[in-house]
Amino acid sequence: GSIIPGSYPNGVSASFAGDSTTVASTGLNSLTVSKANQNIAVGTHAPANATYNSQFTVAATSNSGLSVSYSSSGACTNTGATYTMTSGTGTCTVKYNQAGNTNYNAAPQVSESVTASKLNQTISVGTHAPATAAYKAQFTVAATSNSSLAVAYSSSGVCTNTGATYTMTSGTGTCTVKYDQSGDFNYNAAPQ
């Protein structure tokens, strides 16, 4: 059997399965039954850092056998024990909780911090500059980044540009077409 936590001013009597003995307290003494304490043990820890848009899974148990719930704050969200980084900067806080029940007090909350880091990105050129172009000739290029952030176009040498359209300014020399993406809170700058 089990005794439910509470105060018993007239005592209690209890018998246990498989045992014919009955234990009783006299009416002269009172008995107070308190909830037991419990703790959370993390089995699969959160990583120290994680990149934007990546996922990780954690796991924890309580010594009471009651299930642990998971929550988050900061640079991540979670669905159960699976966390997704929502930013490339800041800190994600992974929280482990067990609220208790009629027999157990709430466990002390356990939390872990994950430092967010930016994701690398690259630029892919879809329409390349021609190998040669005559004086005053124009050509247009096109490029994208795998982050979906806009690519910026610039030039040096014997050409000028307005956006992705280039104009040759000399009949001799070299025009250099440059593709850049400077990054944001979630992505590092792409290699030029």
C-alpha positions as a Markdown table, in Angstrom:
| # | Residue | x | y | z |
|---|---|---|---|---|
| 1 | Gly | 0.0 | 0.0 | 0.0 |
| 2 | Ser | 1.0 | 3.6 | 0.1 |
| 3 | Ile | 0.1 | 6.6 | 2.2 |
| 4 | Ile | -1.0 | 9.8 | 0.5 |
| 5 | Pro | 0.9 | 12.9 | 1.6 |
| 6 | Gly | -1.1 | 14.9 | 4.1 |
| 7 | Ser | -1.7 | 15.3 | 7.9 |
| 8 | Tyr | -3.3 | 12.5 | 9.9 |
| 9 | Pro | -4.1 | 13.8 | 13.4 |
| 10 | Asn | -5.7 | 10.5 | 14.5 |
| 11 | Gly | -2.9 | 8.3 | 13.1 |
| 12 | Val | -3.2 | 5.8 | 10.3 |
| 13 | Ser | -3.3 | 2.1 | 9.7 |
| 14 | Ala | -1.9 | 0.5 | 6.7 |
| 15 | Ser | -1.5 | -3.1 | 5.4 |
| 16 | Phe | 0.9 | -4.0 | 2.7 |
| 17 | Ala | 0.3 | -6.4 | -0.2 |
| 18 | Gly | 1.6 | -9.9 | 0.5 |
| 19 | Asp | 1.9 | -9.2 | 4.2 |
| 20 | Ser | -0.8 | -10.0 | 6.7 |
| 21 | Thr | 0.6 | -7.5 | 9.2 |
| 22 | Thr | -1.3 | -4.3 | 9.8 |
| 23 | Val | 0.6 | -1.3 | 11.0 |
| 24 | Ala | -1.3 | 1.2 | 13.0 |
| 25 | Ser | -0.5 | 4.4 | 14.9 |
| 26 | Thr | -2.5 | 5.2 | 18.0 |
| 27 | Gly | -5.0 | 8.0 | 18.1 |
| 28 | Leu | -2.7 | 9.8 | 20.6 |
| 29 | Asn | -0.1 | 10.6 | 17.9 |
| 30 | Ser | -0.4 | 12.4 | 14.6 |
| 31 | Leu | 1.4 | 11.5 | 11.4 |
| 32 | Thr | 2.4 | 14.0 | 8.7 |
| 33 | Val | 3.3 | 12.6 | 5.3 |
| 34 | Ser | 5.3 | 14.9 | 3.0 |
| 35 | Lys | 6.0 | 14.9 | -0.7 |
| 36 | Ala | 9.3 | 13.4 | -1.8 |
| 37 | Asn | 11.9 | 15.6 | -3.5 |
| 38 | Gln | 13.0 | 14.7 | -7.0 |
| 39 | Asn | 15.9 | 15.7 | -9.4 |
| 40 | Ile | 16.4 | 15.8 | -13.1 |
| 41 | Ala | 19.4 | 14.1 | -14.8 |
| 42 | Val | 20.3 | 15.1 | -18.3 |
| 43 | Gly | 21.3 | 12.1 | -20.4 |
| 44 | Thr | 21.8 | 13.8 | -23.8 |
| 45 | His | 23.1 | 17.4 | -23.3 |
| 46 | Ala | 22.5 | 20.4 | -25.6 |
| 47 | Pro | 25.6 | 21.3 | -27.6 |
| 48 | Ala | 27.8 | 24.2 | -26.5 |
| 49 | Asn | 27.1 | 26.0 | -29.8 |
| 50 | Ala | 24.9 | 25.5 | -32.9 |
| 51 | Thr | 24.5 | 27.2 | -36.2 |
| 52 | Tyr | 21.4 | 29.0 | -37.5 |
| 53 | Asn | 18.7 | 26.7 | -38.7 |
| 54 | Ser | 20.3 | 23.6 | -37.3 |
| 55 | Gln | 18.6 | 21.1 | -35.0 |
| 56 | Phe | 19.6 | 19.1 | -32.0 |
| 57 | Thr | 17.8 | 16.7 | -29.6 |
| 58 | Val | 18.2 | 16.4 | -25.8 |
| 59 | Ala | 17.0 | 13.8 | -23.3 |
| 60 | Ala | 16.5 | 13.9 | -19.6 |
| 61 | Thr | 14.9 | 11.8 | -16.8 |
| 62 | Ser | 13.7 | 12.4 | -13.3 |
| 63 | Asn | 14.6 | 10.1 | -10.4 |
| 64 | Ser | 10.9 | 9.9 | -9.6 |
| 65 | Gly | 10.2 | 8.2 | -12.9 |
| 66 | Leu | 7.9 | 11.1 | -13.9 |
| 67 | Ser | 8.4 | 12.4 | -17.4 |
| 68 | Val | 10.5 | 15.6 | -18.0 |
| 69 | Ser | 9.1 | 18.4 | -20.1 |
| 70 | Tyr | 11.2 | 20.6 | -22.4 |
| 71 | Ser | 11.0 | 24.3 | -23.2 |
| 72 | Ser | 13.2 | 27.0 | -24.7 |
| 73 | Ser | 13.9 | 30.7 | -24.8 |
| 74 | Gly | 16.2 | 33.0 | -26.8 |
| 75 | Ala | 17.7 | 32.0 | -30.1 |
| 76 | Cys | 15.7 | 28.7 | -30.5 |
| 77 | Thr | 12.4 | 27.0 | -30.5 |
| 78 | Asn | 11.5 | 23.5 | -29.6 |
| 79 | Thr | 9.0 | 20.7 | -30.3 |
| 80 | Gly | 9.4 | 18.3 | -27.4 |
| 81 | Ala | 13.1 | 17.4 | -27.0 |
| 82 | Thr | 14.0 | 18.6 | -30.5 |
| 83 | Tyr | 15.4 | 22.2 | -30.8 |
| 84 | Thr | 15.8 | 24.4 | -33.8 |
| 85 | Met | 18.2 | 27.4 | -33.9 |
| 86 | Thr | 16.2 | 30.5 | -35.0 |
| 87 | Ser | 19.1 | 32.9 | -35.1 |
| 88 | Gly | 22.9 | 33.0 | -35.9 |
| 89 | Thr | 23.5 | 35.3 | -32.9 |
| 90 | Gly | 22.5 | 35.2 | -29.3 |
| 91 | Thr | 21.9 | 32.3 | -26.9 |
| 92 | Cys | 19.4 | 29.5 | -26.8 |
| 93 | Thr | 18.3 | 28.3 | -23.4 |
| 94 | Val | 17.2 | 24.7 | -23.1 |
| 95 | Lys | 15.0 | 24.1 | -20.1 |
| 96 | Tyr | 14.2 | 20.8 | -18.4 |
| 97 | Asn | 11.2 | 20.7 | -16.0 |
| 98 | Gln | 9.3 | 18.2 | -13.9 |
| 99 | Ala | 6.3 | 19.7 | -12.1 |
| 100 | Gly | 5.7 | 17.0 | -9.6 |
| 101 | Asn | 2.4 | 15.3 | -8.6 |
| 102 | Thr | 0.6 | 14.2 | -5.4 |
| 103 | Asn | 3.7 | 12.3 | -4.2 |
| 104 | Tyr | 6.6 | 14.4 | -5.5 |
| 105 | Asn | 7.6 | 18.1 | -5.2 |
| 106 | Ala | 8.5 | 19.9 | -8.5 |
| 107 | Ala | 12.1 | 19.2 | -9.4 |
| 108 | Pro | 14.6 | 22.1 | -9.5 |
| 109 | Gln | 14.7 | 23.3 | -13.1 |
| 110 | Val | 17.8 | 22.4 | -15.1 |
| 111 | Ser | 18.9 | 24.7 | -18.0 |
| 112 | Glu | 21.7 | 24.6 | -20.5 |
| 113 | Ser | 22.9 | 27.4 | -22.8 |
| 114 | Val | 23.7 | 27.0 | -26.5 |
| 115 | Thr | 25.6 | 29.8 | -28.2 |
| 116 | Ala | 24.2 | 30.6 | -31.6 |
| 117 | Ser | 26.6 | 30.9 | -34.5 |
| 118 | Lys | 26.2 | 32.1 | -38.1 |
| 119 | Leu | 25.9 | 29.7 | -41.0 |
| 120 | Asn | 28.4 | 29.9 | -43.9 |
| 121 | Gln | 27.1 | 30.8 | -47.3 |
| 122 | Thr | 28.4 | 30.6 | -50.9 |
| 123 | Ile | 27.8 | 32.4 | -54.2 |
| 124 | Ser | 26.9 | 30.6 | -57.4 |
| 125 | Val | 27.3 | 32.5 | -60.7 |
| 126 | Gly | 24.5 | 31.6 | -63.1 |
| 127 | Thr | 25.4 | 34.0 | -65.9 |
| 128 | His | 29.1 | 34.5 | -66.2 |
| 129 | Ala | 31.0 | 37.5 | -67.6 |
| 130 | Pro | 32.3 | 36.9 | -71.2 |
| 131 | Ala | 36.0 | 36.1 | -71.6 |
| 132 | Thr | 36.4 | 39.1 | -73.9 |
| 133 | Ala | 34.4 | 42.3 | -74.6 |
| 134 | Ala | 35.0 | 45.3 | -76.9 |
| 135 | Tyr | 35.3 | 48.9 | -75.8 |
| 136 | Lys | 31.8 | 50.3 | -74.9 |
| 137 | Ala | 30.3 | 46.8 | -75.1 |
| 138 | Gln | 27.8 | 45.9 | -72.4 |
| 139 | Phe | 27.1 | 42.6 | -70.7 |
| 140 | Thr | 25.0 | 41.4 | -67.8 |
| 141 | Val | 25.8 | 38.8 | -65.2 |
| 142 | Ala | 23.7 | 37.0 | -62.6 |
| 143 | Ala | 24.5 | 35.3 | -59.3 |
| 144 | Thr | 22.7 | 33.9 | -56.3 |
| 145 | Ser | 23.7 | 32.9 | -52.7 |
| 146 | Asn | 22.6 | 29.7 | -51.1 |
| 147 | Ser | 21.3 | 31.9 | -48.2 |
| 148 | Ser | 18.8 | 33.5 | -50.6 |
| 149 | Leu | 20.3 | 36.9 | -49.6 |
| 150 | Ala | 20.9 | 39.3 | -52.5 |
| 151 | Val | 24.2 | 39.3 | -54.2 |
| 152 | Ala | 25.9 | 42.7 | -54.7 |
| 153 | Tyr | 27.9 | 43.5 | -57.9 |
| 154 | Ser | 30.9 | 45.6 | -58.3 |
| 155 | Ser | 33.8 | 46.1 | -60.7 |
| 156 | Ser | 37.4 | 47.2 | -61.0 |
| 157 | Gly | 39.7 | 47.8 | -64.0 |
| 158 | Val | 38.5 | 48.8 | -67.4 |
| 159 | Cys | 34.7 | 48.6 | -66.8 |
| 160 | Thr | 32.0 | 50.2 | -64.7 |
| 161 | Asn | 28.7 | 48.7 | -63.6 |
| 162 | Thr | 25.2 | 49.6 | -62.6 |
| 163 | Gly | 24.0 | 46.6 | -60.7 |
| 164 | Ala | 24.6 | 43.4 | -62.8 |
| 165 | Thr | 25.1 | 45.4 | -66.1 |
| 166 | Tyr | 28.7 | 46.1 | -67.0 |
| 167 | Thr | 30.1 | 48.5 | -69.6 |
| 168 | Met | 33.7 | 48.3 | -70.9 |
| 169 | Thr | 35.6 | 51.6 | -70.6 |
| 170 | Ser | 38.7 | 50.7 | -72.6 |
| 171 | Gly | 39.7 | 48.6 | -75.5 |
| 172 | Thr | 42.8 | 47.3 | -73.6 |
| 173 | Gly | 43.2 | 46.0 | -70.0 |
| 174 | Thr | 41.1 | 43.7 | -67.8 |
| 175 | Cys | 37.7 | 44.2 | -66.3 |
| 176 | Thr | 37.1 | 42.4 | -63.0 |
| 177 | Val | 33.6 | 41.5 | -62.1 |
| 178 | Lys | 33.0 | 41.0 | -58.4 |
| 179 | Tyr | 30.2 | 39.2 | -56.6 |
| 180 | Asp | 29.7 | 39.8 | -52.9 |
| 181 | Gln | 27.2 | 38.9 | -50.2 |
| 182 | Ser | 28.0 | 40.5 | -46.8 |
| 183 | Gly | 25.9 | 38.3 | -44.6 |
| 184 | Asp | 23.5 | 39.2 | -41.9 |
| 185 | Phe | 22.6 | 38.1 | -38.3 |
| 186 | Asn | 22.2 | 34.5 | -39.5 |
| 187 | Tyr | 24.9 | 34.2 | -42.2 |
| 188 | Asn | 28.6 | 34.9 | -42.4 |
| 189 | Ala | 29.8 | 36.9 | -45.4 |
| 190 | Ala | 30.2 | 34.7 | -48.5 |
| 191 | Pro | 33.7 | 34.4 | -50.1 |
| 192 | Gln | 33.9 | 36.9 | -52.9 |
